[in-house]
Amino acid sequence: MAAASSDNKKNIKPSVYHGPHWHGFLYDFTLLQLDVKESWTFRQVFNTRCKTQPSTWLCEISFQKISDDGTVCFPVSLKRNDSNNNAVEVRIALRVRDLTKKHLHVSWTTTKEDIRGGVAIEETIKENVPFSKERSDFNRALNINLYMYILSCHSQPFSGKPRY
Ligand SMILES: [Zn+2]
């Protein structure tokens, strides 16, 4: 588990899997002291290096400190940065736990098909953390698991489910 530096240009190395149906990228890192930072942006570029239809991606997630009313919003953006016109499928899963009680605060998945070069997936994850103790645990230290799968670039559309 890598520690996230306050310098968000620093590379957080993903675990990478290239299989018969997909390319998988798992980022597993710790984010400390959102109460001090207020917000922190995860920003990473990755490339499938697919032998059939390679694609390049920019992922940005803005992690925000929980406000006093208990709401937290994470804008998520995954943009396909190459200019190829082939369509691929993308699956994203984000899990956010605090490090104190290992409480799972965010569990979010999405699947998008027909993503071509230049297309961006943009969503805002909204959660509510009602208890002040949980909020302070959240704002102190988080473990972030981000899974991204790129499918259908070198195989037929896959009807199974990658393991998140
Ligand atoms: Zn591929």
Backbone and ligand atoms as CSV (ligand in chain L), in Angstrom:
chain,resi,resn,atom,element,x,y,z
A,1,MET,N,N,0.849,-1.197,0.000
A,1,MET,CA,C,0.000,0.000,0.000
A,1,MET,C,C,0.884,1.246,0.000
A,2,ALA,N,N,0.747,2.063,-1.011
A,2,ALA,CA,C,1.578,3.261,-1.110
A,2,ALA,C,C,0.890,4.422,-0.404
A,3,ALA,N,N,1.687,5.290,0.177
A,3,ALA,CA,C,1.127,6.489,0.807
A,3,ALA,C,C,1.008,7.590,-0.235
A,4,ALA,N,N,-0.118,8.265,-0.242
A,4,ALA,CA,C,-0.320,9.338,-1.204
A,4,ALA,C,C,0.402,10.583,-0.726
A,5,SER,N,N,1.258,11.073,-1.541
A,5,SER,CA,C,1.960,12.300,-1.201
A,5,SER,C,C,1.028,13.487,-1.418
A,6,SER,N,N,1.340,14.599,-0.788
A,6,SER,CA,C,0.561,15.809,-1.056
A,6,SER,C,C,0.844,16.297,-2.474
A,7,ASP,N,N,1.947,15.844,-3.036
A,7,ASP,CA,C,2.244,16.153,-4.431
A,7,ASP,C,C,1.524,15.137,-5.299
A,8,ASN,N,N,0.403,15.546,-5.914
A,8,ASN,CA,C,-0.388,14.533,-6.617
A,8,ASN,C,C,0.174,14.193,-7.992
A,9,LYS,N,N,1.303,14.795,-8.359
A,9,LYS,CA,C,1.968,14.355,-9.590
A,9,LYS,C,C,2.755,13.073,-9.343
A,10,LYS,N,N,3.020,12.799,-8.086
A,10,LYS,CA,C,3.783,11.591,-7.765
A,10,LYS,C,C,3.000,10.366,-8.217
A,11,ASN,N,N,3.700,9.446,-8.845
A,11,ASN,CA,C,3.014,8.299,-9.403
A,11,ASN,C,C,2.692,7.271,-8.327
A,12,ILE,N,N,1.451,6.843,-8.296
A,12,ILE,CA,C,1.050,5.729,-7.439
A,12,ILE,C,C,0.973,4.525,-8.352
A,13,LYS,N,N,1.825,3.568,-8.117
A,13,LYS,CA,C,1.934,2.453,-9.051
A,13,LYS,C,C,0.736,1.514,-8.926
A,14,PRO,N,N,0.064,1.234,-10.027
A,14,PRO,CA,C,-1.037,0.272,-9.952
A,14,PRO,C,C,-0.534,-1.168,-10.088
A,15,SER,N,N,-1.350,-2.106,-9.602
A,15,SER,CA,C,-1.172,-3.496,-10.002
A,15,SER,C,C,-1.882,-3.643,-11.338
A,16,VAL,N,N,-1.216,-4.266,-12.301
A,16,VAL,CA,C,-1.763,-4.334,-13.653
A,16,VAL,C,C,-1.974,-5.789,-14.036
A,17,TYR,N,N,-3.118,-6.069,-14.654
A,17,TYR,CA,C,-3.421,-7.425,-15.103
A,17,TYR,C,C,-3.883,-7.364,-16.553
A,18,HIS,N,N,-3.252,-8.151,-17.400
A,18,HIS,CA,C,-3.704,-8.251,-18.789
A,18,HIS,C,C,-4.197,-9.674,-19.006
A,19,GLY,N,N,-5.478,-9.825,-19.278
A,19,GLY,CA,C,-6.054,-11.157,-19.413
A,19,GLY,C,C,-6.713,-11.351,-20.754
A,20,PRO,N,N,-7.346,-12.506,-20.931
A,20,PRO,CA,C,-7.979,-12.810,-22.221
A,20,PRO,C,C,-9.157,-11.894,-22.542
A,21,HIS,N,N,-9.779,-11.285,-21.536
A,21,HIS,CA,C,-10.970,-10.466,-21.785
A,21,HIS,C,C,-10.800,-9.001,-21.421
A,22,TRP,N,N,-9.822,-8.670,-20.593
A,22,TRP,CA,C,-9.722,-7.280,-20.144
A,22,TRP,C,C,-8.297,-6.934,-19.736
A,23,HIS,N,N,-8.105,-5.611,-19.562
A,23,HIS,CA,C,-6.903,-5.072,-18.923
A,23,HIS,C,C,-7.375,-4.494,-17.589
A,24,GLY,N,N,-6.763,-4.892,-16.500
A,24,GLY,CA,C,-7.194,-4.429,-15.184
A,24,GLY,C,C,-6.107,-3.599,-14.516
A,25,PHE,N,N,-6.526,-2.527,-13.856
A,25,PHE,CA,C,-5.597,-1.640,-13.142
A,25,PHE,C,C,-6.162,-1.428,-11.741
A,26,LEU,N,N,-5.366,-1.791,-10.730
A,26,LEU,CA,C,-5.796,-1.602,-9.344
A,26,LEU,C,C,-4.852,-0.634,-8.645
A,27,TYR,N,N,-5.436,0.438,-8.155
A,27,TYR,CA,C,-4.685,1.387,-7.331
A,27,TYR,C,C,-5.114,1.187,-5.881
A,28,ASP,N,N,-4.131,0.985,-5.000
A,28,ASP,CA,C,-4.386,0.725,-3.583
A,28,ASP,C,C,-3.454,1.653,-2.809
A,29,PHE,N,N,-4.013,2.671,-2.158
A,29,PHE,CA,C,-3.138,3.635,-1.490
A,29,PHE,C,C,-3.840,4.239,-0.275
A,30,THR,N,N,-3.042,4.911,0.529
A,30,THR,CA,C,-3.534,5.547,1.746
A,30,THR,C,C,-3.568,7.049,1.545
A,31,LEU,N,N,-4.657,7.643,1.985
A,31,LEU,CA,C,-4.806,9.102,1.892
A,31,LEU,C,C,-4.965,9.638,3.317
A,32,LEU,N,N,-3.985,10.419,3.737
A,32,LEU,CA,C,-3.947,10.901,5.117
A,32,LEU,C,C,-4.451,12.334,5.218
A,33,GLN,N,N,-5.130,12.617,6.320
A,33,GLN,CA,C,-5.407,13.988,6.776
A,33,GLN,C,C,-6.167,14.855,5.784
A,34,LEU,N,N,-7.304,14.352,5.346
A,34,LEU,CA,C,-8.175,15.223,4.544
A,34,LEU,C,C,-8.675,16.413,5.372
A,35,ASP,N,N,-8.716,16.252,6.702
A,35,ASP,CA,C,-9.142,17.386,7.543
A,35,ASP,C,C,-8.169,18.562,7.402
A,36,VAL,N,N,-6.888,18.264,7.128
A,36,VAL,CA,C,-5.895,19.330,6.933
A,36,VAL,C,C,-5.857,19.764,5.477
A,37,LYS,N,N,-5.876,18.762,4.584
A,37,LYS,CA,C,-5.745,19.061,3.149
A,37,LYS,C,C,-7.004,19.705,2.546
A,38,GLU,N,N,-8.179,19.428,3.151
A,38,GLU,CA,C,-9.492,19.852,2.626
A,38,GLU,C,C,-9.903,19.044,1.394
A,39,SER,N,N,-8.981,18.922,0.411
A,39,SER,CA,C,-9.264,18.056,-0.742
A,39,SER,C,C,-7.928,17.589,-1.310
A,40,TRP,N,N,-7.992,16.497,-2.043
A,40,TRP,CA,C,-6.781,15.951,-2.660
A,40,TRP,C,C,-7.195,15.268,-3.958
A,41,THR,N,N,-6.480,15.561,-5.035
A,41,THR,CA,C,-6.855,15.027,-6.340
A,41,THR,C,C,-5.944,13.879,-6.739
A,42,PHE,N,N,-6.570,12.732,-6.962
A,42,PHE,CA,C,-5.890,11.580,-7.561
A,42,PHE,C,C,-5.873,11.824,-9.066
A,43,ARG,N,N,-4.699,11.777,-9.671
A,43,ARG,CA,C,-4.610,12.052,-11.107
A,43,ARG,C,C,-3.560,11.114,-11.692
A,44,GLN,N,N,-4.000,10.157,-12.501
A,44,GLN,CA,C,-3.068,9.165,-13.041
A,44,GLN,C,C,-3.396,8.888,-14.497
A,45,VAL,N,N,-2.326,8.702,-15.277
A,45,VAL,CA,C,-2.458,8.306,-16.679
A,45,VAL,C,C,-2.025,6.846,-16.778
A,46,PHE,N,N,-2.782,6.045,-17.500
A,46,PHE,CA,C,-2.359,4.666,-17.727
A,46,PHE,C,C,-2.712,4.237,-19.142
A,47,ASN,N,N,-2.010,3.216,-19.602
A,47,ASN,CA,C,-2.095,2.767,-20.991
A,47,ASN,C,C,-2.289,1.265,-20.980
A,48,THR,N,N,-3.253,0.775,-21.772
A,48,THR,CA,C,-3.492,-0.676,-21.772
A,48,THR,C,C,-2.361,-1.447,-22.453
A,49,ARG,N,N,-1.585,-0.768,-23.324
A,49,ARG,CA,C,-0.557,-1.452,-24.139
A,49,ARG,C,C,-1.152,-2.680,-24.838
A,50,CYS,N,N,-2.426,-2.569,-25.206
A,50,CYS,CA,C,-3.101,-3.684,-25.880
A,50,CYS,C,C,-2.467,-3.897,-27.249
A,51,LYS,N,N,-2.218,-5.160,-27.600
A,51,LYS,CA,C,-1.590,-5.447,-28.889
A,51,LYS,C,C,-2.563,-5.233,-30.040
A,52,THR,N,N,-3.876,-5.306,-29.782
A,52,THR,CA,C,-4.872,-5.148,-30.841
A,52,THR,C,C,-5.315,-3.696,-30.980
A,53,GLN,N,N,-5.788,-3.102,-29.919
A,53,GLN,CA,C,-6.303,-1.716,-29.927
A,53,GLN,C,C,-5.868,-1.018,-28.650
A,54,PRO,N,N,-4.666,-0.459,-28.634
A,54,PRO,CA,C,-4.217,0.180,-27.393
A,54,PRO,C,C,-5.039,1.425,-27.071
A,55,SER,N,N,-5.175,1.724,-25.814
A,55,SER,CA,C,-5.888,2.941,-25.398
A,55,SER,C,C,-5.182,3.550,-24.189
A,56,THR,N,N,-5.311,4.870,-24.095
A,56,THR,CA,C,-4.659,5.636,-23.027
A,56,THR,C,C,-5.735,6.360,-22.240
A,57,TRP,N,N,-5.548,6.430,-20.929
A,57,TRP,CA,C,-6.611,6.920,-20.045
A,57,TRP,C,C,-6.059,7.899,-19.022
A,58,LEU,N,N,-6.886,8.892,-18.693
A,58,LEU,CA,C,-6.569,9.811,-17.603
A,58,LEU,C,C,-7.693,9.707,-16.579
A,59,CYS,N,N,-7.335,9.330,-15.368
A,59,CYS,CA,C,-8.329,9.234,-14.298
A,59,CYS,C,C,-8.084,10.334,-13.278
A,60,GLU,N,N,-9.133,11.049,-12.926
A,60,GLU,CA,C,-9.037,12.071,-11.886
A,60,GLU,C,C,-10.194,11.881,-10.902
A,61,ILE,N,N,-9.852,11.857,-9.630
A,61,ILE,CA,C,-10.876,11.818,-8.578
A,61,ILE,C,C,-10.491,12.863,-7.538
A,62,SER,N,N,-11.434,13.721,-7.228
A,62,SER,CA,C,-11.177,14.745,-6.229
A,62,SER,C,C,-11.753,14.287,-4.893
A,63,PHE,N,N,-10.871,13.857,-3.998
A,63,PHE,CA,C,-11.308,13.408,-2.675
A,63,PHE,C,C,-11.491,14.621,-1.768
A,64,GLN,N,N,-12.669,14.701,-1.156
A,64,GLN,CA,C,-13.015,15.873,-0.344
A,64,GLN,C,C,-13.179,15.471,1.116
A,65,LYS,N,N,-12.773,16.354,1.974
A,65,LYS,CA,C,-13.085,16.238,3.398
A,65,LYS,C,C,-14.613,16.226,3.583
A,66,ILE,N,N,-15.091,15.454,4.551
A,66,ILE,CA,C,-16.529,15.445,4.830
A,66,ILE,C,C,-16.912,16.755,5.504
A,67,SER,N,N,-17.996,17.348,5.032
A,67,SER,CA,C,-18.451,18.593,5.654
A,67,SER,C,C,-19.172,18.282,6.966
A,68,ASP,N,N,-19.425,19.302,7.762
A,68,ASP,CA,C,-20.009,19.099,9.092
A,68,ASP,C,C,-21.436,18.558,9.040
A,69,ASP,N,N,-22.109,18.710,7.900
A,69,ASP,CA,C,-23.457,18.128,7.809
A,69,ASP,C,C,-23.413,16.658,7.372
A,70,GLY,N,N,-22.207,16.113,7.192
A,70,GLY,CA,C,-22.067,14.683,6.932
A,70,GLY,C,C,-22.057,14.287,5.470
A,71,THR,N,N,-22.164,15.241,4.555
A,71,THR,CA,C,-22.147,14.861,3.147
A,71,THR,C,C,-20.718,14.907,2.599
A,72,VAL,N,N,-20.472,13.980,1.699
A,72,VAL,CA,C,-19.179,13.966,1.019
A,72,VAL,C,C,-19.428,13.723,-0.458
A,73,CYS,N,N,-18.723,14.456,-1.304
A,73,CYS,CA,C,-18.855,14.335,-2.756
A,73,CYS,C,C,-17.480,14.098,-3.358
A,74,PHE,N,N,-17.406,13.087,-4.228
A,74,PHE,CA,C,-16.166,12.830,-4.960
A,74,PHE,C,C,-16.462,12.937,-6.451
A,75,PRO,N,N,-16.095,14.001,-7.122
A,75,PRO,CA,C,-16.198,14.008,-8.580
A,75,PRO,C,C,-15.175,13.031,-9.186
A,76,VAL,N,N,-15.660,12.167,-10.079
A,76,VAL,CA,C,-14.820,11.153,-10.726
A,76,VAL,C,C,-14.823,11.417,-12.225
A,77,SER,N,N,-13.659,11.382,-12.835
A,77,SER,CA,C,-13.571,11.549,-14.286
A,77,SER,C,C,-12.590,10.526,-14.835
A,78,LEU,N,N,-13.028,9.789,-15.838
A,78,LEU,CA,C,-12.114,8.880,-16.547
A,78,LEU,C,C,-12.236,9.212,-18.019
A,79,LYS,N,N,-11.155,9.743,-18.584
A,79,LYS,CA,C,-11.186,10.165,-19.983
A,79,LYS,C,C,-10.290,9.274,-20.819
A,80,ARG,N,N,-10.820,8.852,-21.957
A,80,ARG,CA,C,-9.994,8.112,-22.901
A,80,ARG,C,C,-9.222,9.126,-23.741
A,81,ASN,N,N,-7.912,9.116,-23.598
A,81,ASN,CA,C,-7.068,10.196,-24.120
A,81,ASN,C,C,-6.528,9.959,-25.520
A,82,ASP,N,N,-6.694,8.740,-26.058
A,82,ASP,CA,C,-6.183,8.503,-27.414
A,82,ASP,C,C,-7.263,8.907,-28.411
A,83,SER,N,N,-6.917,8.867,-29.702
A,83,SER,CA,C,-7.890,9.315,-30.712
A,83,SER,C,C,-8.415,8.162,-31.561
A,84,ASN,N,N,-8.223,6.926,-31.096
A,84,ASN,CA,C,-8.726,5.781,-31.863
A,84,ASN,C,C,-10.249,5.695,-31.763
A,85,ASN,N,N,-10.862,5.185,-32.843
A,85,ASN,CA,C,-12.328,5.192,-32.920
A,85,ASN,C,C,-12.957,3.868,-32.497
A,86,ASN,N,N,-12.143,2.890,-32.080
A,86,ASN,CA,C,-12.753,1.621,-31.661
A,86,ASN,C,C,-13.467,1.802,-30.321
A,87,ALA,N,N,-14.574,1.077,-30.162
A,87,ALA,CA,C,-15.350,1.184,-28.921
A,87,ALA,C,C,-14.871,0.141,-27.919
A,88,VAL,N,N,-14.706,0.540,-26.679
A,88,VAL,CA,C,-14.381,-0.406,-25.608
A,88,VAL,C,C,-15.399,-0.234,-24.479
A,89,GLU,N,N,-15.356,-1.203,-23.567
A,89,GLU,CA,C,-16.203,-1.129,-22.386
A,89,GLU,C,C,-15.318,-0.836,-21.173
A,90,VAL,N,N,-15.845,-0.076,-20.251
A,90,VAL,CA,C,-15.081,0.306,-19.064
A,90,VAL,C,C,-15.879,-0.053,-17.824
A,91,ARG,N,N,-15.228,-0.651,-16.860
A,91,ARG,CA,C,-15.855,-0.881,-15.560
A,91,ARG,C,C,-14.952,-0.274,-14.486
A,92,ILE,N,N,-15.573,0.453,-13.587
A,92,ILE,CA,C,-14.823,1.126,-12.521
A,92,ILE,C,C,-15.458,0.748,-11.191
A,93,ALA,N,N,-14.628,0.492,-10.198
A,93,ALA,CA,C,-15.130,0.285,-8.835
A,93,ALA,C,C,-14.240,1.062,-7.872
A,94,LEU,N,N,-14.870,1.749,-6.943
A,94,LEU,CA,C,-14.131,2.515,-5.936
A,94,LEU,C,C,-14.603,2.087,-4.552
A,95,ARG,N,N,-13.643,1.738,-3.700
A,95,ARG,CA,C,-13.941,1.400,-2.310
A,95,ARG,C,C,-13.110,2.303,-1.416
A,96,VAL,N,N,-13.767,2.946,-0.460
A,96,VAL,CA,C,-13.067,3.848,0.463
A,96,VAL,C,C,-13.375,3.415,1.888
A,97,ARG,N,N,-12.309,3.070,2.635
A,97,ARG,CA,C,-12.452,2.679,4.047
A,97,ARG,C,C,-11.616,3.609,4.909
A,98,ASP,N,N,-12.100,3.862,6.128
A,98,ASP,CA,C,-11.198,4.561,7.044
A,98,ASP,C,C,-10.229,3.544,7.659
A,99,LEU,N,N,-9.096,4.037,8.143
A,99,LEU,CA,C,-8.068,3.135,8.674
A,99,LEU,C,C,-8.258,2.856,10.161
A,100,THR,N,N,-9.184,3.571,10.810
A,100,THR,CA,C,-9.363,3.386,12.251
A,100,THR,C,C,-10.219,2.160,12.528
A,101,LYS,N,N,-11.413,2.139,11.917
A,101,LYS,CA,C,-12.341,1.019,12.170
A,101,LYS,C,C,-12.521,0.156,10.923
A,102,LYS,N,N,-11.837,0.522,9.856
A,102,LYS,CA,C,-11.992,-0.184,8.566
A,102,LYS,C,C,-13.441,-0.120,8.071
A,103,HIS,N,N,-14.148,0.899,8.486
A,103,HIS,CA,C,-15.533,1.055,8.056
A,103,HIS,C,C,-15.567,1.416,6.570
A,104,LEU,N,N,-16.425,0.726,5.822
A,104,LEU,CA,C,-16.540,0.993,4.387
A,104,LEU,C,C,-17.484,2.174,4.173
A,105,HIS,N,N,-16.940,3.287,3.730
A,105,HIS,CA,C,-17.741,4.503,3.561
A,105,HIS,C,C,-18.274,4.670,2.142
A,106,VAL,N,N,-17.481,4.252,1.160
A,106,VAL,CA,C,-17.892,4.421,-0.233
A,106,VAL,C,C,-17.705,3.090,-0.936
A,107,SER,N,N,-18.738,2.603,-1.598
A,107,SER,CA,C,-18.660,1.399,-2.419
A,107,SER,C,C,-19.447,1.707,-3.684
A,108,TRP,N,N,-18.740,1.964,-4.743
A,108,TRP,CA,C,-19.367,2.507,-5.955
A,108,TRP,C,C,-18.814,1.774,-7.168
A,109,THR,N,N,-19.712,1.390,-8.084
A,109,THR,CA,C,-19.266,0.773,-9.331
A,109,THR,C,C,-20.058,1.369,-10.489
A,110,THR,N,N,-19.442,1.383,-11.645
A,110,THR,CA,C,-20.163,1.787,-12.842
A,110,THR,C,C,-19.606,1.027,-14.039
A,111,THR,N,N,-20.453,0.822,-15.038
A,111,THR,CA,C,-20.054,0.175,-16.286
A,111,THR,C,C,-20.525,1.040,-17.436
A,112,LYS,N,N,-19.633,1.324,-18.379
A,112,LYS,CA,C,-19.999,2.120,-19.553
A,112,LYS,C,C,-19.500,1.409,-20.801
A,113,GLU,N,N,-20.383,1.346,-21.801
A,113,GLU,CA,C,-19.997,0.729,-23.073
A,113,GLU,C,C,-19.786,1.803,-24.129
A,114,ASP,N,N,-19.204,1.385,-25.262
A,114,ASP,CA,C,-19.067,2.250,-26.429
A,114,ASP,C,C,-18.226,3.503,-26.129
A,115,ILE,N,N,-17.126,3.295,-25.403
A,115,ILE,CA,C,-16.247,4.423,-25.091
A,115,ILE,C,C,-15.141,4.483,-26.149
A,116,ARG,N,N,-15.167,5.558,-26.930
A,116,ARG,CA,C,-14.179,5.758,-28.005
A,116,ARG,C,C,-13.197,6.853,-27.595
A,117,GLY,N,N,-12.123,7.000,-28.421
A,117,GLY,CA,C,-11.122,8.014,-28.113
A,117,GLY,C,C,-11.753,9.386,-27.925
A,118,GLY,N,N,-11.328,10.112,-26.898
A,118,GLY,CA,C,-11.833,11.454,-26.630
A,118,GLY,C,C,-13.034,11.504,-25.710
A,119,VAL,N,N,-13.643,10.334,-25.431
A,119,VAL,CA,C,-14.854,10.314,-24.591
A,119,VAL,C,C,-14.459,10.287,-23.106
A,120,ALA,N,N,-15.218,11.005,-22.307
A,120,ALA,CA,C,-14.967,11.030,-20.860
A,120,ALA,C,C,-16.190,10.527,-20.106
A,121,ILE,N,N,-15.935,9.761,-19.061
A,121,ILE,CA,C,-16.985,9.343,-18.123
A,121,ILE,C,C,-16.867,10.271,-16.923
A,122,GLU,N,N,-17.940,10.963,-16.589
A,122,GLU,CA,C,-17.878,11.885,-15.455
A,122,GLU,C,C,-19.082,11.673,-14.560
A,123,GLU,N,N,-18.811,11.402,-13.297
A,123,GLU,CA,C,-19.895,11.225,-12.330
A,123,GLU,C,C,-19.455,11.807,-11.002
A,124,THR,N,N,-20.430,12.112,-10.167
A,124,THR,CA,C,-20.108,12.553,-8.810
A,124,THR,C,C,-20.692,11.555,-7.827
A,125,ILE,N,N,-19.814,10.973,-7.017
A,125,ILE,CA,C,-20.254,10.043,-5.977
A,125,ILE,C,C,-20.642,10.868,-4.764
A,126,LYS,N,N,-21.843,10.603,-4.252
A,126,LYS,CA,C,-22.293,11.324,-3.047
A,126,LYS,C,C,-22.591,10.311,-1.960
A,127,GLU,N,N,-22.060,10.562,-0.782
A,127,GLU,CA,C,-22.324,9.696,0.366
A,127,GLU,C,C,-22.669,10.558,1.562
A,128,ASN,N,N,-23.324,9.919,2.541
A,128,ASN,CA,C,-23.615,10.624,3.780
A,128,ASN,C,C,-22.995,9.853,4.932
A,129,VAL,N,N,-22.255,10.525,5.762
A,129,VAL,CA,C,-21.625,9.917,6.935
A,129,VAL,C,C,-22.185,10.639,8.157
A,130,PRO,N,N,-23.228,10.060,8.781
A,130,PRO,CA,C,-24.007,10.827,9.748
A,130,PRO,C,C,-23.330,11.052,11.102
A,131,PHE,N,N,-22.419,10.159,11.514
A,131,PHE,CA,C,-21.902,10.251,12.891
A,131,PHE,C,C,-20.563,10.980,12.933
A,132,SER,N,N,-20.411,11.845,13.923
A,132,SER,CA,C,-19.215,12.696,13.960
A,132,SER,C,C,-17.942,11.871,14.172
A,133,LYS,N,N,-18.013,10.762,14.938
A,133,LYS,CA,C,-16.828,9.917,15.138
A,133,LYS,C,C,-16.388,9.313,13.793
A,134,GLU,N,N,-17.364,8.831,13.013
A,134,GLU,CA,C,-17.032,8.277,11.693
A,134,GLU,C,C,-16.466,9.347,10.775
A,135,ARG,N,N,-17.012,10.552,10.899
A,135,ARG,CA,C,-16.494,11.643,10.063
A,135,ARG,C,C,-15.042,11.963,10.408
A,136,SER,N,N,-14.736,11.977,11.700
A,136,SER,CA,C,-13.354,12.302,12.064
A,136,SER,C,C,-12.409,11.167,11.670
A,137,ASP,N,N,-12.872,9.897,11.771
A,137,ASP,CA,C,-12.041,8.779,11.290
A,137,ASP,C,C,-11.788,8.909,9.795
A,138,PHE,N,N,-12.839,9.243,9.067
A,138,PHE,CA,C,-12.751,9.396,7.611
A,138,PHE,C,C,-11.747,10.491,7.248
A,139,ASN,N,N,-11.866,11.605,7.915
A,139,ASN,CA,C,-11.017,12.747,7.566
A,139,ASN,C,C,-9.557,12.557,7.989
A,140,ARG,N,N,-9.308,11.563,8.859
A,140,ARG,CA,C,-7.943,11.360,9.359
A,140,ARG,C,C,-7.119,10.478,8.414
A,141,ALA,N,N,-7.662,9.336,8.007
A,141,ALA,CA,C,-6.861,8.405,7.198
A,141,ALA,C,C,-7.791,7.467,6.442
A,142,LEU,N,N,-7.560,7.351,5.147
A,142,LEU,CA,C,-8.394,6.500,4.306
A,142,LEU,C,C,-7.549,5.506,3.528
A,143,ASN,N,N,-8.122,4.329,3.328
A,143,ASN,CA,C,-7.551,3.380,2.365
A,143,ASN,C,C,-8.439,3.414,1.124
A,144,ILE,N,N,-7.817,3.678,-0.019
A,144,ILE,CA,C,-8.549,3.800,-1.277
A,144,ILE,C,C,-8.210,2.605,-2.158
A,145,ASN,N,N,-9.228,1.923,-2.629
A,145,ASN,CA,C,-9.068,0.874,-3.645
A,145,ASN,C,C,-9.833,1.314,-4.879
A,146,LEU,N,N,-9.110,1.463,-5.964
A,146,LEU,CA,C,-9.737,1.875,-7.223
A,146,LEU,C,C,-9.404,0.827,-8.276
A,147,TYR,N,N,-10.456,0.215,-8.827
A,147,TYR,CA,C,-10.299,-0.823,-9.841
A,147,TYR,C,C,-10.834,-0.275,-11.157
A,148,MET,N,N,-10.039,-0.421,-12.216
A,148,MET,CA,C,-10.523,-0.002,-13.535
A,148,MET,C,C,-10.231,-1.118,-14.535
A,149,TYR,N,N,-11.259,-1.496,-15.269
A,149,TYR,CA,C,-11.126,-2.557,-16.262
A,149,TYR,C,C,-11.488,-2.004,-17.633
A,150,ILE,N,N,-10.636,-2.289,-18.620
A,150,ILE,CA,C,-10.909,-1.940,-20.006
A,150,ILE,C,C,-11.159,-3.251,-20.744
A,151,LEU,N,N,-12.357,-3.382,-21.345
A,151,LEU,CA,C,-12.757,-4.637,-21.981
A,151,LEU,C,C,-13.089,-4.419,-23.448
A,152,SER,N,N,-13.146,-5.520,-24.186
A,152,SER,CA,C,-13.623,-5.559,-25.574
A,152,SER,C,C,-12.687,-4.887,-26.566
A,153,CYS,N,N,-11.419,-4.661,-26.195
A,153,CYS,CA,C,-10.472,-4.114,-27.187
A,153,CYS,C,C,-9.788,-5.236,-27.966
A,154,HIS,N,N,-9.588,-6.392,-27.345
A,154,HIS,CA,C,-8.913,-7.493,-28.039
A,154,HIS,C,C,-9.724,-8.776,-27.961
A,155,SER,N,N,-11.003,-8.670,-27.560
A,155,SER,CA,C,-11.846,-9.867,-27.512
A,155,SER,C,C,-13.278,-9.438,-27.762
A,156,GLN,N,N,-14.135,-10.411,-27.948
A,156,GLN,CA,C,-15.551,-10.127,-28.101
A,156,GLN,C,C,-16.091,-9.564,-26.785
A,157,PRO,N,N,-17.225,-8.840,-26.832
A,157,PRO,CA,C,-17.816,-8.358,-25.586
A,157,PRO,C,C,-17.949,-9.487,-24.576
A,158,PHE,N,N,-17.577,-9.186,-23.361
A,158,PHE,CA,C,-17.468,-10.190,-22.296
A,158,PHE,C,C,-18.648,-10.041,-21.358
A,159,SER,N,N,-19.406,-11.136,-21.183
A,159,SER,CA,C,-20.628,-11.031,-20.389
A,159,SER,C,C,-20.390,-11.357,-18.916
A,160,GLY,N,N,-19.199,-11.877,-18.576
A,160,GLY,CA,C,-18.923,-12.193,-17.163
A,160,GLY,C,C,-18.597,-10.947,-16.377
A,161,LYS,N,N,-18.124,-11.155,-15.182
A,161,LYS,CA,C,-17.869,-10.042,-14.284
A,161,LYS,C,C,-16.419,-10.108,-13.799
A,162,PRO,N,N,-15.630,-9.073,-14.076
A,162,PRO,CA,C,-14.302,-9.068,-13.435
A,162,PRO,C,C,-14.492,-9.039,-11.920
A,163,ARG,N,N,-13.548,-9.617,-11.213
A,163,ARG,CA,C,-13.625,-9.614,-9.745
A,163,ARG,C,C,-13.164,-8.270,-9.212
A,164,TYR,N,N,-14.029,-7.587,-8.491
A,164,TYR,CA,C,-13.633,-6.317,-7.868
A,164,TYR,C,C,-13.014,-6.590,-6.507
L,1,ZN,ZN,ZN,-6.938,-5.173,-25.173
